[in-house]
Amino acid sequence: MTLSEQCAALARGENNNPFAILGPHAARKTWAVRCFQPQAEKIEIITPGGELLGVARSLAVHGLFELRLPLPVRPYRLRVFADGSARDIDDPYRFGPVLGEVDRHLIGEGRHERLYELLGARPATFDGVAGVQFAVWAPAAKRVSVVGQFNQWDGRRHPMRLHPANGVWDLFVPALAVGEMYKFELLGADGTLLPLKSDPLARSMEPPPGNASIVYESAHVWRDTQWMAQRLQHCALDRPLAIYEVHPGSWRHRYEQVGFDQKRSDQGSSEPYDADRTGQRLSYRELAVELVDYACDMGFTHIELLPVTEHPFDGSWGYQPIGLYAPTWRYGTPDDFKYFVDACHAAGLGVIIDWVPAHFPRDDHGLARFDGTPLYEYADPRMAEHRDWGTLVFDFARPEVVNYLVASALWWVEEYHVDALRVDAVASMLYLDYSREAGEWLPNKYGGNENLEAIAFMRRLNEAVHARGAVTMAEESTAWPMVSRPTYVGGLGYTYKWNMGWMHDTLGYMEQDPVHRRYHQESLTFGLLYAFSENFILPLSHDEVVHGKGSLLGKMPGDAWQRFANLRLLYALMYAYPGKKLLFMGGEFAQEREWDFDRALDWELLQQPAHRGIQDLVRDLNRLYAQQAALHQRDCDSDGFAWVDCSDLEHSVIAFLRQGGDTRDHVLVVCNFTPLVRHDYRIGVPRSGRYLELLNSDAQIYGGSGVGNLGAVSTESVAAHDRPYSIRLTLPPLAALLLVPDNEIINT
């Protein structure tokens, strides 16, 4: 292609090698400086100090200017005359590549786990000139440009440099600053101009109806050095882990302040206080006060946020992300989110975020057919989409895509100090035939239904996250083995796995009328056959209170009193059962209606004693769970649990022991799943002396009937349940008792 042909292609927006034409070039014993400024009337080439080097002549191609000089000149600037005025700018095409050779090599191999330091938009300085460096992966594109208001969204003005070896395009644009909005304009390999694309590694994004990416640079100064040095300990298997799962936009709306002692501080808030504004979601900074105070008061150890990665559709709750590197604009800026995390750590709370590498939406401005080809998604339609969700599946066989996902996880762990990632929809990644009929999926190379590339991705992900001192949690709903076992023994490498089986079985049992529970007791006992095969979290999550499932309270049978009693019993059972704990917001005060992402929780319910009783019970359960080593130290160890009696189907009663590192210290748990009081109910115990009633879910302070054992019972030298001693209890209706030996007077 001749120079004139290249120039014409540049003017048409079809040239994929702008640096071959633009900028300074040796030309026939002279030095040519060329620039493309279609809006300009005249161009002067000047020194950085403003000295005139010459007036560029207009070439045959409109907007293309050239100045011939006898000697090489660098640096130089352009003086652009347009619309009756002149301004001096630095020429982007006099600067070298943004990316170094080693970085380009690692990107090409999919091994650069700090990808966020290279791709995307980053403020930078080259040769003393401040601006923004842009880089994007689009190997099949014929041309890529960065566009924005700074160039009137004209893709001919800032075409980027292609690195053919890895398909990355880059460009340094002088004078741009933080806050600039931008997109990428791509010309597909077939010559089709694609819809403008948001930056896959954008750090911040524009609110709808726009979808531009925003140049962002953090100014936050972290104050959580001590927490970060010890953060892995807060998620350790032998530590209490009580997670409060929250959708930030519907936890509470602004100025609806009832239900607990309110504190607020507008210090540092980006929004002024306006008492007339109601029903609006809280910002990250407001959550840093109100949510953090509340979670601490309730005794939770961690806050888990439904996805805060950028997403176009509110109704997806964040589970269809389009910006895996950007905290959503809905609650503030990226630094506002950092402020929230910092506040959590200062209060002793860990932060978990839901993170979604399983799929992404089809929106034109997102990752779908990013360079005109299936780039981030599988090319084969039998693997490329989740029909259930109308989304596309990441191509885990492509190293660059895996690199993009792993780097995203590390971005949240390192840049935002997030302590754990709850990985969504793991089963959909593991199985090639997930939600597909015969003939609709493609077997792996061995003929099986396992996605071998996704398995490799998850192992790499978990190793990388653990190496940075954070943990991972798998939302995995099948019997896939060793999900939470180390990769070096063949596991997937997650730290924890959600115990979906426990959740479904237990809720299914609790939904039964008590008169029928005797026929379903295996729903309570079966889970102990596998309870220690993984490091489990017991989730009563958002998934159980949406899509017509009603609230947890609404699942409970019986009249109003029995429904609340059943819910108290469910919570007491969960906290006593082996496994870490997770409760979705609103459950802690018995939200009555199904969760609606667009409405705040019904905090006014706390004016009613029954709802306050549920809240008080959850608060006390969190406190006891943390205080009693027997309730958390061996959550993931079979030595931490022993049945006392699981065979009393006639009375729908179960009893078991939780044991810590010192088995002499234990908690006896007895649950009565009927509305009948059981008097003189004998339970075998391992030690003689007195047992204190640590918690009674039927206590009047929780809204119960107050039936109990006056705070303590003494043992008798009567063997029961294969134990040398026993106690006789009064079992309250639809209630759980937690008892501990009184070590002051215990007899061994």
Summary of the structure (lengths in Angstrom):
residues: 748
radius of gyration: 31.1
end to end distance: 94.3
largest distance: 108.8
contacts: 2584
relative contact order: 0.07
helix: 28%
strand: 26%
